[in-house]
Amino acid sequence: MRFDFHQAFSRSHRLAGVKGHLCALLLTVLLFALHFYFALFAIHLQDSGSVCLILGYLLLFAGLDWLLTGRLIRLHKVLGSIAAAGFVLVCVLQLWSAPLFQASAYHDQLQLTQTDQFSENFAEVDMSSVPVIDYDVARQLGDKKMGEVTALGSQFEVSDDYTLCSVNGTLYRVSPLEYRDFIKWIQNRGEGVPGYIRVNVSDPSDVELVLLDEGMKFVESAFLNDRLERHVRLHYPTEMLTDYSFEVDDEGRPYYVVSTYRPKVGVYGGNDATGIILVDPISGACTKYDEDEVPQWVDRIQPSAFALEQLDNWGRYVNGFFNTLFGQRDMLTNTEGHNYISIDGEMYVYTGVTSIGADHSIVGFALINLKDKEATFYKVNGADEASAMSSAEGEVQEKGYEATFPILLNVGGHPTYFVSLKDQEGLVKQYAFVSLENYSLVGIGDTVGAAQRGYLLRLSENGKENESDPAAMQVVSGTLSALESAVQEGSTHYYFTIEGNDRLFIAPLSLSSELVMSEVGDAVQVRYVESEDMTIVIDAFDNETMHYDDPEE
């Protein structure tokens, strides 16, 4: 009789009964725990990936148990059937959660207030607080500041985060220092990361390396249990987490803000934030907040990716799913790119909205509050962001400057793109205002104030009145002390001063025919938007000396 060595070896190593089941269970649990520790997935029934992993480990347990006991028992068949049924159910629920069946739910997930009253609903901002520094420039300034501290530079480098946040009403981009590598973490983990970079986006000279009294130990660049994502996951194994964002409070203390979320469409579709987990990277303390409990200084709850995806769904599924395939009637989509605006201390994400088959024009733009998801759609026809950037670059094409992605502003009641113009080294050299409604109207200047003056002149030359909030308007009366005219780009402009006023006033001839007849010594009245600049583009001009009483009165 032939001896089967492989069969005999296998039988000799099989474990019987309870012992075999326990070994299979412990091995499965160990593999699952290791997988969870390194992959950091959420253990949640609304996470389809997590559900599939659990089903996979059921099959793994069944397979290991069969190999260790050498017996195919009813338990193995039951577990296999559960896993198979579970996979099928997940697929069915995924399909049921798709836009094919839930198009209206995807469309309604973001509730937008629609308006065509731009100037009434979009507040003007102080030009001194306009962000002139984008992410790339902030990163460059931060690296330069870090290079000034050689002692730290050998152990740490600046993270690429540069989160935009409001601190006591001032906008900053903030980014933590991080360990250079694993060895640097080993050497410094006791003290932690010493501080963060803070860049004032309105003032390139205001760049600060903030050194903390106590270092940050739980950061994204750390390893093992000090790694931020692992630290949070071990505290909240069942929470669905996303968007680890570095922010500082109004006292300058650093935190990480982590969004918690749930699918809100069907079972697995339409992710929406439900709150945040606030992590103190110094102490490691983690605090979970629901949406209505979040501290006031926190700038965002809703990840911008969620908000923009919901906006796109709002425009895409306006007439159901099949309309996206056939006809595409009334469909809208987001333009490429987005930016952020701070209004009254609240952070908003905005993007242009265009029709399907984009032609470098928009039918409006959307503004979404990243805290409460309040959203407004402004119906304004005009150029998209890329066209505005090209228009600004075209004004200085001989210099080869590159425009930053635009910031949307209300300038004189008109929707306006603002961009910074950078040279080949990434340094900001000039600024530009570009009309959203007519991107050929551009104002360029070496300062924000100069660019604004040029832009307001272009608006006035083209018959666009200054529609600023009357509360922001100033009226000055006095005697002309100096008056000169000059022709710029084919248009006549008047420059004058008023006795007792240090400012230089500018007005295009198109503003008032009285400018031609005015002389030094005439009594005049001018109206303008209040500004810290000493050179002002006026909104209205009235020569009171030229007004005579009607002799018949």
VODODREN-822811 format. One record per residue (C-alpha): residue number from 1; residue in one letter; x, y, z. Coordinates in nm, 2 decimals, always signed. Example, Ala and Ser with C-alpha at 12.3 -4.5 7.8 and 13.67 -1.06 7.14 Angstrom:
2
> 1;A;+1.23;-0.45;+0.78 $
> 2;S;+1.37;-0.11;+0.71 $
***
This chain:
553
> 1;M;+0.00;+0.00;+0.00 $
> 2;R;+0.13;+0.34;-0.10 $
> 3;F;+0.21;+0.58;+0.18 $
> 4;D;+0.08;+0.94;+0.14 $
> 5;F;+0.34;+1.16;+0.33 $
> 6;H;+0.15;+1.49;+0.26 $
> 7;Q;-0.17;+1.35;+0.40 $
> 8;A;+0.00;+1.21;+0.71 $
> 9;F;+0.18;+1.54;+0.77 $
> 10;S;-0.14;+1.74;+0.74 $
> 11;R;-0.33;+1.51;+0.98 $
> 12;S;-0.05;+1.53;+1.24 $
> 13;H;-0.07;+1.91;+1.25 $
> 14;R;-0.44;+1.94;+1.27 $
> 15;L;-0.60;+2.07;+1.59 $
> 16;A;-0.91;+1.91;+1.71 $
> 17;G;-1.23;+2.05;+1.85 $
> 18;V;-1.25;+2.37;+2.06 $
> 19;K;-0.88;+2.42;+2.05 $
> 20;G;-0.88;+2.44;+1.67 $
> 21;H;-1.17;+2.69;+1.67 $
> 22;L;-1.01;+2.91;+1.93 $
> 23;C;-0.68;+2.92;+1.73 $
> 24;A;-0.86;+3.01;+1.42 $
> 25;L;-1.06;+3.28;+1.60 $
> 26;L;-0.75;+3.43;+1.77 $
> 27;L;-0.55;+3.44;+1.45 $
> 28;T;-0.84;+3.61;+1.26 $
> 29;V;-0.89;+3.87;+1.54 $
> 30;L;-0.51;+3.93;+1.54 $
> 31;L;-0.50;+3.98;+1.17 $
> 32;F;-0.80;+4.21;+1.19 $
> 33;A;-0.65;+4.42;+1.47 $
> 34;L;-0.32;+4.46;+1.28 $
> 35;H;-0.51;+4.56;+0.97 $
> 36;F;-0.72;+4.81;+1.16 $
> 37;Y;-0.41;+4.96;+1.33 $
> 38;F;-0.23;+5.03;+1.01 $
> 39;A;-0.52;+5.10;+0.77 $
> 40;L;-0.73;+5.30;+1.02 $
> 41;F;-1.06;+5.23;+0.86 $
> 42;A;-1.39;+5.31;+1.04 $
> 43;I;-1.59;+5.02;+1.18 $
> 44;H;-1.93;+5.13;+1.07 $
> 45;L;-2.22;+4.97;+0.88 $
> 46;Q;-2.26;+5.28;+0.65 $
> 47;D;-1.90;+5.24;+0.54 $
> 48;S;-1.93;+4.99;+0.25 $
> 49;G;-1.55;+4.92;+0.26 $
> 50;S;-1.56;+4.84;+0.63 $
> 51;V;-1.86;+4.61;+0.58 $
> 52;C;-1.68;+4.42;+0.30 $
> 53;L;-1.37;+4.39;+0.52 $
> 54;I;-1.57;+4.24;+0.80 $
> 55;L;-1.74;+3.99;+0.56 $
> 56;G;-1.40;+3.91;+0.42 $
> 57;Y;-1.26;+3.83;+0.77 $
> 58;L;-1.56;+3.60;+0.83 $
> 59;L;-1.46;+3.40;+0.52 $
> 60;L;-1.10;+3.41;+0.65 $
> 61;F;-1.20;+3.27;+0.98 $
> 62;A;-1.40;+2.99;+0.81 $
> 63;G;-1.11;+2.90;+0.59 $
> 64;L;-0.86;+2.90;+0.88 $
> 65;D;-1.09;+2.70;+1.10 $
> 66;W;-1.13;+2.44;+0.83 $
> 67;L;-0.76;+2.42;+0.77 $
> 68;L;-0.68;+2.39;+1.14 $
> 69;T;-0.95;+2.14;+1.23 $
> 70;G;-0.96;+1.94;+0.90 $
> 71;R;-1.34;+1.93;+0.91 $
> 72;L;-1.59;+2.11;+0.69 $
> 73;I;-1.87;+2.17;+0.94 $
> 74;R;-2.20;+2.35;+0.92 $
> 75;L;-2.05;+2.67;+1.08 $
> 76;H;-1.82;+2.71;+0.78 $
> 77;K;-2.11;+2.69;+0.54 $
> 78;V;-2.32;+2.93;+0.74 $
> 79;L;-2.04;+3.19;+0.75 $
> 80;G;-1.98;+3.15;+0.38 $
> 81;S;-2.35;+3.20;+0.31 $
> 82;I;-2.36;+3.51;+0.54 $
> 83;A;-2.05;+3.66;+0.36 $
> 84;A;-2.19;+3.59;+0.02 $
> 85;A;-2.53;+3.74;+0.11 $
> 86;G;-2.36;+4.03;+0.27 $
> 87;F;-2.16;+4.11;-0.04 $
> 88;V;-2.47;+4.09;-0.25 $
> 89;L;-2.66;+4.32;-0.01 $
> 90;V;-2.38;+4.58;-0.01 $
> 91;C;-2.38;+4.58;-0.39 $
> 92;V;-2.76;+4.62;-0.40 $
> 93;L;-2.75;+4.90;-0.14 $
> 94;Q;-2.46;+5.07;-0.33 $
> 95;L;-2.67;+5.06;-0.65 $
> 96;W;-2.98;+5.19;-0.46 $
> 97;S;-2.78;+5.48;-0.32 $
> 98;A;-2.65;+5.58;-0.67 $
> 99;P;-2.79;+5.88;-0.87 $
> 100;L;-2.98;+5.64;-1.10 $
> 101;F;-3.24;+5.59;-0.82 $
> 102;Q;-3.17;+5.89;-0.59 $
> 103;A;-3.12;+6.18;-0.83 $
> 104;S;-3.37;+6.41;-0.66 $
> 105;A;-3.21;+6.34;-0.32 $
> 106;Y;-2.87;+6.43;-0.45 $
> 107;H;-3.01;+6.75;-0.61 $
> 108;D;-3.19;+6.85;-0.28 $
> 109;Q;-2.90;+6.78;-0.05 $
> 110;L;-2.77;+7.14;-0.08 $
> 111;Q;-3.04;+7.40;-0.04 $
> 112;L;-2.94;+7.72;-0.23 $
> 113;T;-3.11;+8.06;-0.20 $
> 114;Q;-3.11;+8.21;-0.55 $
> 115;T;-3.08;+8.58;-0.61 $
> 116;D;-2.99;+8.83;-0.88 $
> 117;Q;-2.93;+9.11;-0.63 $
> 118;F;-2.56;+9.10;-0.59 $
> 119;S;-2.47;+9.43;-0.43 $
> 120;E;-2.75;+9.40;-0.17 $
> 121;N;-2.65;+9.05;-0.06 $
> 122;F;-2.28;+9.04;-0.11 $
> 123;A;-2.10;+9.28;+0.13 $
> 124;E;-1.81;+9.50;+0.04 $
> 125;V;-1.48;+9.44;+0.22 $
> 126;D;-1.21;+9.68;+0.34 $
> 127;M;-0.94;+9.68;+0.07 $
> 128;S;-0.68;+9.68;+0.34 $
> 129;S;-0.79;+9.33;+0.44 $
> 130;V;-0.81;+9.18;+0.09 $
> 131;P;-0.61;+8.86;+0.07 $
> 132;V;-0.31;+8.91;-0.16 $
> 133;I;-0.12;+8.59;-0.07 $
> 134;D;-0.23;+8.26;-0.21 $
> 135;Y;-0.12;+7.91;-0.10 $
> 136;D;+0.20;+7.90;-0.31 $
> 137;V;+0.32;+8.24;-0.19 $
> 138;A;+0.24;+8.16;+0.17 $
> 139;R;+0.44;+7.84;+0.14 $
> 140;Q;+0.73;+8.03;-0.01 $
> 141;L;+0.73;+8.28;+0.27 $
> 142;G;+0.70;+8.01;+0.53 $
> 143;D;+1.00;+7.82;+0.40 $
> 144;K;+1.20;+8.14;+0.40 $
> 145;K;+1.11;+8.22;+0.76 $
> 146;M;+1.19;+7.86;+0.86 $
> 147;G;+1.53;+7.89;+0.69 $
> 148;E;+1.62;+8.18;+0.92 $
> 149;V;+1.62;+7.94;+1.22 $
> 150;T;+1.90;+7.70;+1.15 $
> 151;A;+1.87;+7.52;+1.48 $
> 152;L;+1.52;+7.40;+1.40 $
> 153;G;+1.58;+7.34;+1.03 $
> 154;S;+1.79;+7.04;+1.09 $
> 155;Q;+1.52;+6.86;+1.28 $
> 156;F;+1.19;+7.00;+1.14 $
> 157;E;+1.04;+7.14;+0.82 $
> 158;V;+0.72;+7.32;+0.75 $
> 159;S;+0.41;+7.11;+0.66 $
> 160;D;+0.23;+7.18;+0.33 $
> 161;D;-0.10;+7.25;+0.50 $
> 162;Y;-0.12;+7.63;+0.51 $
> 163;T;-0.48;+7.62;+0.62 $
> 164;L;-0.67;+7.95;+0.57 $
> 165;C;-0.83;+8.05;+0.90 $
> 166;S;-0.96;+8.37;+1.07 $
> 167;V;-0.79;+8.47;+1.40 $
> 168;N;-0.95;+8.76;+1.58 $
> 169;G;-1.09;+8.89;+1.25 $
> 170;T;-0.76;+8.86;+1.06 $
> 171;L;-0.70;+8.60;+0.79 $
> 172;Y;-0.40;+8.39;+0.82 $
> 173;R;-0.25;+8.08;+0.65 $
> 174;V;-0.12;+7.85;+0.92 $
> 175;S;+0.09;+7.54;+0.89 $
> 176;P;+0.26;+7.33;+1.16 $
> 177;L;+0.62;+7.23;+1.17 $
> 178;E;+0.67;+6.86;+1.11 $
> 179;Y;+0.94;+6.59;+1.17 $
> 180;R;+1.18;+6.55;+0.88 $
> 181;D;+1.18;+6.17;+0.91 $
> 182;F;+1.15;+5.87;+1.15 $
> 183;I;+1.49;+5.93;+1.31 $
> 184;K;+1.40;+6.30;+1.39 $
> 185;W;+1.08;+6.18;+1.54 $
> 186;I;+1.27;+5.94;+1.77 $
> 187;Q;+1.51;+6.21;+1.87 $
> 188;N;+1.24;+6.48;+1.94 $
> 189;R;+0.92;+6.30;+2.03 $
> 190;G;+0.97;+6.38;+2.40 $
> 191;E;+0.95;+6.75;+2.34 $
> 192;G;+0.73;+6.73;+2.03 $
> 193;V;+0.69;+6.98;+1.74 $
> 194;P;+0.79;+7.32;+1.87 $
> 195;G;+0.55;+7.55;+1.68 $
> 196;Y;+0.39;+7.66;+1.36 $
> 197;I;+0.42;+7.92;+1.08 $
> 198;R;+0.16;+8.20;+1.06 $
> 199;V;+0.13;+8.41;+0.74 $
> 200;N;-0.10;+8.72;+0.72 $
> 201;V;-0.26;+8.69;+0.38 $
> 202;S;-0.31;+9.06;+0.35 $
> 203;D;+0.04;+9.16;+0.45 $
> 204;P;+0.34;+8.98;+0.30 $
> 205;S;+0.57;+9.13;+0.57 $
> 206;D;+0.37;+8.97;+0.85 $
> 207;V;+0.52;+8.62;+0.86 $
> 208;E;+0.58;+8.46;+1.20 $
> 209;L;+0.73;+8.14;+1.34 $
> 210;V;+0.51;+8.09;+1.65 $
> 211;L;+0.70;+7.89;+1.92 $
> 212;L;+0.49;+7.72;+2.17 $
> 213;D;+0.56;+7.68;+2.55 $
> 214;E;+0.50;+7.31;+2.51 $
> 215;G;+0.55;+7.11;+2.19 $
> 216;M;+0.28;+6.93;+1.98 $
> 217;K;+0.32;+6.55;+2.02 $
> 218;F;+0.02;+6.43;+1.82 $
> 219;V;+0.08;+6.54;+1.46 $
> 220;E;+0.05;+6.40;+1.11 $
> 221;S;+0.43;+6.35;+1.07 $
> 222;A;+0.47;+6.14;+1.39 $
> 223;F;+0.48;+5.76;+1.39 $
> 224;L;+0.31;+5.48;+1.57 $
> 225;N;+0.06;+5.59;+1.84 $
> 226;D;+0.18;+5.96;+1.81 $
> 227;R;+0.05;+5.98;+1.45 $
> 228;L;-0.25;+6.21;+1.45 $
> 229;E;-0.48;+5.99;+1.24 $
> 230;R;-0.40;+5.68;+1.45 $
> 231;H;-0.45;+5.87;+1.78 $
> 232;V;-0.79;+5.99;+1.67 $
> 233;R;-0.90;+5.66;+1.52 $
> 234;L;-0.81;+5.47;+1.84 $
> 235;H;-1.03;+5.71;+2.04 $
> 236;Y;-1.32;+5.69;+1.79 $
> 237;P;-1.30;+5.35;+1.61 $
> 238;T;-1.66;+5.37;+1.48 $
> 239;E;-1.66;+5.73;+1.36 $
> 240;M;-1.64;+5.81;+0.99 $
> 241;L;-1.37;+6.07;+0.97 $
> 242;T;-1.23;+6.30;+0.70 $
> 243;D;-1.04;+6.63;+0.65 $
> 244;Y;-0.78;+6.67;+0.92 $
> 245;S;-0.73;+7.05;+0.92 $
> 246;F;-0.48;+7.25;+1.12 $
> 247;E;-0.63;+7.56;+1.28 $
> 248;V;-0.55;+7.80;+1.57 $
> 249;D;-0.80;+7.96;+1.81 $
> 250;D;-0.82;+8.33;+1.89 $
> 251;E;-0.55;+8.29;+2.15 $
> 252;G;-0.31;+8.13;+1.91 $
> 253;R;-0.33;+7.78;+2.05 $
> 254;P;-0.31;+7.51;+1.78 $
> 255;Y;-0.57;+7.24;+1.72 $
> 256;Y;-0.66;+6.99;+1.46 $
> 257;V;-1.02;+6.99;+1.33 $
> 258;V;-1.15;+6.66;+1.20 $
> 259;S;-1.49;+6.63;+1.04 $
> 260;T;-1.72;+6.35;+1.13 $
> 261;Y;-1.97;+6.25;+0.85 $
> 262;R;-2.24;+6.01;+0.74 $
> 263;P;-2.39;+5.92;+0.40 $
> 264;K;-2.73;+6.09;+0.38 $
> 265;V;-2.86;+5.96;+0.05 $
> 266;G;-2.98;+5.60;+0.04 $
> 267;V;-2.74;+5.40;+0.26 $
> 268;Y;-2.40;+5.48;+0.11 $
> 269;G;-2.44;+5.80;-0.09 $
> 270;G;-2.43;+6.17;-0.03 $
> 271;N;-2.16;+6.22;+0.24 $
> 272;D;-2.24;+6.51;+0.48 $
> 273;A;-2.06;+6.64;+0.79 $
> 274;T;-2.23;+6.58;+1.12 $
> 275;G;-1.98;+6.76;+1.35 $
> 276;I;-1.62;+6.77;+1.44 $
> 277;I;-1.36;+6.62;+1.66 $
> 278;L;-1.13;+6.88;+1.81 $
> 279;V;-0.78;+6.75;+1.88 $
> 280;D;-0.53;+6.93;+2.11 $
> 281;P;-0.20;+6.82;+1.96 $
> 282;I;-0.01;+6.92;+2.27 $
> 283;S;-0.20;+6.71;+2.53 $
> 284;G;-0.37;+6.47;+2.29 $
> 285;A;-0.72;+6.55;+2.43 $
> 286;C;-1.00;+6.47;+2.18 $
> 287;T;-1.35;+6.63;+2.21 $
> 288;K;-1.64;+6.54;+1.99 $
> 289;Y;-1.89;+6.82;+1.89 $
> 290;D;-2.22;+6.80;+1.71 $
> 291;E;-2.29;+7.06;+1.45 $
> 292;D;-2.47;+7.29;+1.68 $
> 293;E;-2.21;+7.27;+1.96 $
> 294;V;-1.89;+7.36;+1.77 $
> 295;P;-1.69;+7.64;+1.93 $
> 296;Q;-1.73;+7.98;+1.76 $
> 297;W;-1.37;+8.02;+1.65 $
> 298;V;-1.37;+7.70;+1.45 $
> 299;D;-1.39;+7.81;+1.08 $
> 300;R;-1.53;+7.50;+0.92 $
> 301;I;-1.73;+7.19;+0.98 $
> 302;Q;-1.82;+7.09;+0.63 $
> 303;P;-1.52;+6.99;+0.42 $
> 304;S;-1.51;+7.20;+0.10 $
> 305;A;-1.49;+6.88;-0.11 $
> 306;F;-1.84;+6.78;+0.03 $
> 307;A;-1.98;+7.13;-0.03 $
> 308;L;-1.85;+7.15;-0.39 $
> 309;E;-1.97;+6.80;-0.47 $
> 310;Q;-2.32;+6.88;-0.34 $
> 311;L;-2.32;+7.20;-0.55 $
> 312;D;-2.23;+7.00;-0.86 $
> 313;N;-2.51;+6.75;-0.78 $
> 314;W;-2.75;+7.04;-0.74 $
> 315;G;-2.68;+7.16;-1.09 $
> 316;R;-2.63;+6.82;-1.25 $
> 317;Y;-2.96;+6.64;-1.14 $
> 318;V;-3.19;+6.94;-1.18 $
> 319;N;-3.41;+6.73;-1.41 $
> 320;G;-3.33;+6.38;-1.29 $
> 321;F;-3.07;+6.12;-1.38 $
> 322;F;-3.17;+6.04;-1.74 $
> 323;N;-3.16;+6.41;-1.83 $
> 324;T;-2.78;+6.39;-1.77 $
> 325;L;-2.76;+6.13;-2.05 $
> 326;F;-3.02;+6.26;-2.29 $
> 327;G;-3.11;+6.62;-2.35 $
> 328;Q;-2.91;+6.77;-2.06 $
> 329;R;-3.18;+7.04;-2.02 $
> 330;D;-3.10;+7.32;-1.77 $
> 331;M;-2.80;+7.13;-1.64 $
> 332;L;-2.53;+7.33;-1.46 $
> 333;T;-2.18;+7.23;-1.34 $
> 334;N;-1.90;+7.39;-1.13 $
> 335;T;-1.62;+7.57;-1.30 $
> 336;E;-1.27;+7.44;-1.25 $
> 337;G;-1.12;+7.57;-0.93 $
> 338;H;-1.25;+7.73;-0.62 $
> 339;N;-1.14;+7.98;-0.35 $
> 340;Y;-1.23;+8.10;+0.00 $
> 341;I;-1.38;+8.42;+0.14 $
> 342;S;-1.42;+8.53;+0.50 $
> 343;I;-1.73;+8.74;+0.56 $
> 344;D;-1.80;+8.86;+0.91 $
> 345;G;-1.57;+8.60;+1.05 $
> 346;E;-1.74;+8.31;+0.87 $
> 347;M;-1.55;+8.11;+0.61 $
> 348;Y;-1.71;+8.05;+0.27 $
> 349;V;-1.61;+7.85;-0.03 $
> 350;Y;-1.71;+7.98;-0.37 $
> 351;T;-1.69;+7.87;-0.73 $
> 352;G;-1.84;+7.97;-1.06 $
> 353;V;-2.13;+7.78;-1.20 $
> 354;T;-2.16;+7.73;-1.58 $
> 355;S;-2.38;+7.54;-1.82 $
> 356;I;-2.29;+7.20;-1.96 $
> 357;G;-2.05;+7.25;-2.25 $
> 358;A;-1.86;+7.52;-2.07 $
> 359;D;-1.75;+7.81;-2.29 $
> 360;H;-1.54;+8.02;-2.04 $
> 361;S;-1.85;+8.20;-1.91 $
> 362;I;-2.06;+8.15;-1.60 $
> 363;V;-2.43;+8.19;-1.54 $
> 364;G;-2.36;+8.27;-1.17 $
> 365;F;-2.15;+8.17;-0.88 $
> 366;A;-2.22;+8.00;-0.55 $
> 367;L;-2.12;+8.09;-0.20 $
> 368;I;-2.13;+7.81;+0.07 $
> 369;N;-2.08;+7.86;+0.44 $
> 370;L;-1.84;+7.59;+0.56 $
> 371;K;-1.99;+7.59;+0.91 $
> 372;D;-2.37;+7.57;+0.86 $
> 373;K;-2.37;+7.49;+0.49 $
> 374;E;-2.59;+7.80;+0.42 $
> 375;A;-2.56;+7.85;+0.04 $
> 376;T;-2.65;+8.13;-0.20 $
> 377;F;-2.65;+8.12;-0.58 $
> 378;Y;-2.59;+8.46;-0.74 $
> 379;K;-2.73;+8.48;-1.09 $
> 380;V;-2.46;+8.69;-1.27 $
> 381;N;-2.36;+8.63;-1.63 $
> 382;G;-1.99;+8.68;-1.70 $
> 383;A;-1.65;+8.54;-1.74 $
> 384;D;-1.52;+8.24;-1.55 $
> 385;E;-1.21;+8.25;-1.33 $
> 386;A;-0.97;+8.12;-1.60 $
> 387;S;-1.08;+8.40;-1.84 $
> 388;A;-1.03;+8.66;-1.56 $
> 389;M;-0.68;+8.53;-1.50 $
> 390;S;-0.59;+8.54;-1.87 $
> 391;S;-0.73;+8.89;-1.90 $
> 392;A;-0.51;+9.02;-1.60 $
> 393;E;-0.20;+8.84;-1.74 $
> 394;G;-0.27;+9.00;-2.08 $
> 395;E;-0.25;+9.35;-1.94 $
> 396;V;+0.11;+9.28;-1.84 $
> 397;Q;+0.20;+9.02;-2.10 $
> 398;E;+0.54;+9.18;-2.17 $
> 399;K;+0.64;+9.11;-1.80 $
> 400;G;+0.53;+8.74;-1.81 $
> 401;Y;+0.35;+8.76;-1.48 $
> 402;E;+0.13;+8.47;-1.37 $
> 403;A;-0.21;+8.54;-1.20 $
> 404;T;-0.32;+8.37;-0.88 $
> 405;F;-0.66;+8.20;-0.87 $
> 406;P;-0.92;+8.49;-0.83 $
> 407;I;-1.09;+8.60;-0.51 $
> 408;L;-1.44;+8.73;-0.56 $
> 409;L;-1.52;+9.08;-0.43 $
> 410;N;-1.79;+9.34;-0.43 $
> 411;V;-1.63;+9.66;-0.57 $
> 412;G;-1.86;+9.95;-0.61 $
> 413;G;-2.16;+9.72;-0.62 $
> 414;H;-2.01;+9.51;-0.91 $
> 415;P;-1.89;+9.15;-0.89 $
> 416;T;-1.52;+9.17;-0.94 $
> 417;Y;-1.23;+8.92;-0.95 $
> 418;F;-0.92;+9.01;-0.76 $
> 419;V;-0.59;+8.85;-0.85 $
> 420;S;-0.22;+8.89;-0.75 $
> 421;L;+0.03;+8.89;-1.03 $
> 422;K;+0.35;+8.69;-0.96 $
> 423;D;+0.69;+8.68;-1.14 $
> 424;Q;+0.88;+8.37;-1.24 $
> 425;E;+1.02;+8.35;-0.89 $
> 426;G;+0.67;+8.34;-0.73 $
> 427;L;+0.70;+8.69;-0.58 $
> 428;V;+0.39;+8.91;-0.60 $
> 429;K;+0.47;+9.22;-0.81 $
> 430;Q;+0.13;+9.37;-0.90 $
> 431;Y;-0.24;+9.34;-0.84 $
> 432;A;-0.54;+9.34;-1.07 $
> 433;F;-0.92;+9.39;-1.05 $
> 434;V;-1.12;+9.23;-1.33 $
> 435;S;-1.49;+9.28;-1.39 $
> 436;L;-1.68;+8.95;-1.38 $
> 437;E;-1.95;+9.09;-1.61 $
> 438;N;-1.70;+9.23;-1.87 $
> 439;Y;-1.35;+9.08;-1.83 $
> 440;S;-1.20;+9.35;-2.06 $
> 441;L;-1.24;+9.60;-1.78 $
> 442;V;-0.92;+9.56;-1.58 $
> 443;G;-0.74;+9.77;-1.33 $
> 444;I;-0.37;+9.71;-1.27 $
> 445;G;-0.15;+9.86;-1.00 $
> 446;D;+0.16;+9.81;-0.79 $
> 447;T;-0.06;+9.84;-0.48 $
> 448;V;-0.41;+9.72;-0.41 $
> 449;G;-0.52;+10.08;-0.38 $
> 450;A;-0.37;+10.18;-0.71 $
> 451;A;-0.53;+9.88;-0.89 $
> 452;Q;-0.86;+9.96;-0.73 $
> 453;R;-0.84;+10.33;-0.85 $
> 454;G;-0.76;+10.21;-1.21 $
> 455;Y;-1.05;+9.97;-1.20 $
> 456;L;-1.30;+10.22;-1.07 $
> 457;L;-1.19;+10.46;-1.35 $
> 458;R;-1.25;+10.19;-1.61 $
> 459;L;-1.59;+10.12;-1.47 $
> 460;S;-1.68;+10.49;-1.47 $
> 461;E;-1.55;+10.53;-1.83 $
> 462;N;-1.79;+10.25;-1.94 $
> 463;G;-2.09;+10.40;-1.77 $
> 464;K;-2.10;+10.17;-1.47 $
> 465;E;-2.21;+10.37;-1.16 $
> 466;N;-2.06;+10.31;-0.82 $
> 467;E;-2.33;+10.13;-0.63 $
> 468;S;-2.15;+10.10;-0.29 $
> 469;D;-2.35;+10.10;+0.03 $
> 470;P;-2.45;+10.46;+0.11 $
> 471;A;-2.32;+10.41;+0.46 $
> 472;A;-1.97;+10.37;+0.31 $
> 473;M;-1.99;+10.69;+0.10 $
> 474;Q;-1.84;+11.02;+0.20 $
> 475;V;-1.94;+11.36;+0.08 $
> 476;V;-1.69;+11.65;+0.09 $
> 477;S;-1.75;+12.02;+0.00 $
> 478;G;-1.49;+12.28;-0.05 $
> 479;T;-1.30;+12.51;-0.28 $
> 480;L;-1.09;+12.38;-0.57 $
> 481;S;-0.72;+12.45;-0.49 $
> 482;A;-0.57;+12.28;-0.79 $
> 483;L;-0.71;+12.12;-1.11 $
> 484;E;-0.52;+11.95;-1.39 $
> 485;S;-0.63;+11.71;-1.67 $
> 486;A;-0.45;+11.43;-1.85 $
> 487;V;-0.53;+11.18;-2.13 $
> 488;Q;-0.48;+10.81;-2.04 $
> 489;E;-0.54;+10.54;-2.29 $
> 490;G;-0.76;+10.77;-2.49 $
> 491;S;-0.97;+10.90;-2.20 $
> 492;T;-0.95;+11.24;-2.03 $
> 493;H;-0.91;+11.23;-1.65 $
> 494;Y;-0.92;+11.53;-1.41 $
> 495;Y;-0.70;+11.55;-1.10 $
> 496;F;-0.78;+11.80;-0.83 $
> 497;T;-0.74;+11.90;-0.47 $
> 498;I;-0.98;+12.07;-0.23 $
> 499;E;-0.87;+12.33;+0.03 $
> 500;G;-0.83;+12.18;+0.37 $
> 501;N;-0.81;+11.82;+0.24 $
> 502;D;-0.48;+11.64;+0.18 $
> 503;R;-0.63;+11.39;-0.07 $
> 504;L;-0.58;+11.39;-0.45 $
> 505;F;-0.92;+11.33;-0.62 $
> 506;I;-0.95;+11.17;-0.97 $
> 507;A;-1.25;+11.18;-1.20 $
> 508;P;-1.30;+11.07;-1.56 $
> 509;L;-1.45;+11.33;-1.79 $
> 510;S;-1.75;+11.10;-1.84 $
> 511;L;-1.84;+11.14;-1.48 $
> 512;S;-1.96;+11.50;-1.52 $
> 513;S;-1.95;+11.76;-1.80 $
> 514;E;-1.90;+12.03;-1.53 $
> 515;L;-1.53;+11.91;-1.50 $
> 516;V;-1.45;+12.09;-1.83 $
> 517;M;-1.57;+12.43;-1.71 $
> 518;S;-1.44;+12.41;-1.36 $
> 519;E;-1.17;+12.64;-1.24 $
> 520;V;-0.95;+12.68;-0.93 $
> 521;G;-1.15;+12.87;-0.67 $
> 522;D;-1.49;+12.71;-0.76 $
> 523;A;-1.70;+12.57;-0.48 $
> 524;V;-1.75;+12.19;-0.54 $
> 525;Q;-1.89;+11.89;-0.38 $
> 526;V;-1.76;+11.53;-0.44 $
> 527;R;-1.88;+11.19;-0.33 $
> 528;Y;-1.65;+10.88;-0.29 $
> 529;V;-1.61;+10.55;-0.11 $
> 530;E;-1.42;+10.59;+0.22 $
> 531;S;-1.07;+10.46;+0.19 $
> 532;E;-0.73;+10.49;+0.37 $
> 533;D;-0.57;+10.58;+0.04 $
> 534;M;-0.46;+10.94;-0.02 $
> 535;T;-0.56;+10.91;-0.38 $
> 536;I;-0.93;+10.87;-0.44 $
> 537;V;-1.14;+10.80;-0.74 $
> 538;I;-1.47;+10.99;-0.69 $
> 539;D;-1.82;+10.87;-0.76 $
> 540;A;-1.99;+11.21;-0.82 $
> 541;F;-1.88;+11.57;-0.89 $
> 542;D;-2.09;+11.88;-0.85 $
> 543;N;-1.97;+12.23;-0.92 $
> 544;E;-2.18;+12.45;-0.70 $
> 545;T;-2.04;+12.78;-0.84 $
> 546;M;-2.19;+12.70;-1.17 $
> 547;H;-2.54;+12.67;-1.03 $
> 548;Y;-2.75;+12.99;-1.08 $
> 549;D;-3.09;+13.08;-0.95 $
> 550;D;-3.36;+13.09;-1.22 $
> 551;P;-3.44;+13.47;-1.27 $
> 552;E;-3.81;+13.39;-1.30 $
> 553;E;-3.82;+13.25;-0.95 $
***
